[in-house]
Structure formats: C-alpha cells, structure tokens
C-alpha cells in the first residue's frame, strides 16, 4: 500500500465510511484497513473538525 492510498484510507475512515464501502471503492484488503490505527483516524478527525469539514 502506497502512502497516498494509506492517506486516502485514513480519510475515508475519518469520514465514517464502512470497511465494506472502502474495500469496494478502493480495492484494498481487510489487512490494509486493519493496519490503520485508531490514533491515526482520530488525528485525522480532529484535523477535519478544525478545518470545518466535520462537526
């Protein structure tokens, strides 16, 4: 998994997309999704809240 795909995966998780939606859209595996930590997702959520993209 490239760094760009990882960033997109974290973004999708931060926006609350389901694992099935992400797998279908991005064509990645469960292992790829499971490699992302909750800390990474939460940091992304904080960023998007600060920027006004999430409430």
Buried (B, 14 or more C-beta within 10 A) or exposed (E): BEEEEBEBBBBBBBEEBEEEEBBEEBEBEEEBBEEBEEEBBEEBBEEBEEEEEBE
